[in-house]
Amino acid sequence: MTEEFERGLRGALRPVDPPSGFADRVLERLDRQSVVPVEPRVWRPRVRALQRHWYSGVALAASVVLAVVAVNQLQDERSEREGLEARRQLIEALRVTSEKLDLAYEAVNRPPSTDDAGV
């Protein structure tokens, strides 16, 4: 089936000579029609295109600034959390130290018991 398809395609696309007088008829028709000359377009930057690119640059810069601010905010929040955790640990350590010092003070200032006198 593929070979038949290829043969049909080659037959349909084979070069064919135009009928006699074809070129003369085309030239005659061109002479009859009024041809409007087309001036070549000169490239000029368009204001809207420049504005669009300018807006893109501003949007990119704003995005970068917002990203930096967001990162700084997250770092500040993390530092604050770490500081609060350190504060909590310090208060806990001071509380435990205070309890141990109270026990040591009581042990030092306790009157000697009768069991301690014989030693």
C-alpha positions as CSV (number, residue, x, y, z in Angstrom):
1,M,0.0,0.0,0.0
2,T,2.9,2.4,0.7
3,E,4.4,1.8,-2.7
4,E,1.1,2.5,-4.4
5,F,0.7,5.7,-2.4
6,E,4.2,6.8,-3.3
7,R,3.7,6.1,-7.0
8,G,0.4,8.0,-7.0
9,L,2.1,10.9,-5.3
10,R,5.0,11.0,-7.7
11,G,2.6,10.9,-10.6
12,A,0.6,13.8,-9.2
13,L,3.7,15.9,-8.5
14,R,5.6,15.2,-11.7
15,P,6.6,18.3,-13.7
16,V,4.1,19.3,-16.4
17,D,4.8,21.7,-19.2
18,P,2.4,24.6,-19.4
19,P,0.1,24.9,-22.3
20,S,1.3,26.9,-25.3
21,G,0.9,30.7,-24.9
22,F,0.6,30.5,-21.1
23,A,3.4,33.1,-20.5
24,D,1.9,35.5,-23.1
25,R,-1.5,35.3,-21.5
26,V,0.0,36.0,-18.0
27,L,1.9,39.0,-19.3
28,E,-1.1,40.4,-21.1
29,R,-3.2,40.1,-18.0
30,L,-0.6,41.9,-16.0
31,D,-0.5,44.7,-18.5
32,R,-4.3,45.1,-18.3
33,Q,-4.4,45.3,-14.4
34,S,-3.2,48.4,-12.7
35,V,-0.3,47.5,-10.6
36,V,0.1,49.6,-7.5
37,P,3.8,50.0,-6.5
38,V,4.4,48.9,-3.0
39,E,6.9,51.0,-1.1
40,P,9.3,49.0,1.1
41,R,8.6,49.4,4.8
42,V,11.3,51.0,6.8
43,W,11.8,49.5,10.2
44,R,11.0,52.0,12.9
45,P,10.8,51.1,16.6
46,R,7.3,51.3,17.8
47,V,6.5,53.2,21.0
48,R,4.2,50.5,22.3
49,A,6.8,47.8,21.7
50,L,9.4,49.8,23.6
51,Q,6.9,50.5,26.4
52,R,6.1,46.8,26.6
53,H,9.8,46.0,27.0
54,W,10.2,48.8,29.5
55,Y,7.3,47.5,31.5
56,S,8.8,44.0,31.4
57,G,12.1,45.4,32.8
58,V,10.3,47.2,35.6
59,A,8.2,44.2,36.4
60,L,11.3,42.0,36.6
61,A,13.1,44.5,38.8
62,A,10.0,44.8,41.1
63,S,9.9,41.0,41.3
64,V,13.6,40.8,42.3
65,V,13.1,43.5,45.0
66,L,10.0,41.7,46.4
67,A,11.9,38.5,46.5
68,V,14.8,40.1,48.4
69,V,12.4,41.7,50.8
70,A,10.5,38.4,51.3
71,V,13.8,36.5,52.0
72,N,14.9,39.2,54.5
73,Q,11.5,39.0,56.2
74,L,11.8,35.2,56.5
75,Q,15.3,35.5,57.9
76,D,14.2,38.1,60.4
77,E,11.3,35.8,61.5
78,R,13.6,32.8,61.8
79,S,16.1,34.9,63.8
80,E,13.3,36.0,66.1
81,R,12.1,32.5,66.6
82,E,15.6,31.3,67.4
83,G,16.1,34.2,69.8
84,L,12.8,33.4,71.6
85,E,13.9,29.7,71.8
86,A,17.3,30.7,73.2
87,R,15.5,33.0,75.8
88,R,13.2,30.1,76.8
89,Q,16.2,27.8,77.3
90,L,18.1,30.4,79.3
91,I,15.1,31.0,81.6
92,E,14.7,27.2,82.1
93,A,18.5,26.9,82.9
94,L,18.3,29.8,85.4
95,R,15.2,28.2,87.0
96,V,17.0,24.8,87.4
97,T,20.1,26.6,88.7
98,S,18.1,28.5,91.2
99,E,16.5,25.3,92.5
100,K,19.9,23.6,92.8
101,L,21.4,26.6,94.6
102,D,18.4,26.7,97.0
103,L,19.0,23.0,97.8
104,A,22.7,23.6,98.3
105,Y,21.9,26.6,100.6
106,E,19.6,24.6,102.7
107,A,22.1,21.7,102.9
108,V,24.9,24.1,104.1
109,N,22.7,26.0,106.6
110,R,20.9,23.0,108.0
111,P,21.7,22.4,111.6
112,P,23.9,19.3,112.0
113,S,21.9,16.2,112.8
114,T,22.9,13.8,115.5
115,D,24.0,11.3,112.9
116,D,26.5,13.8,111.5
117,A,28.0,14.6,115.0
118,G,29.6,11.2,115.5
119,V,31.6,11.2,112.3
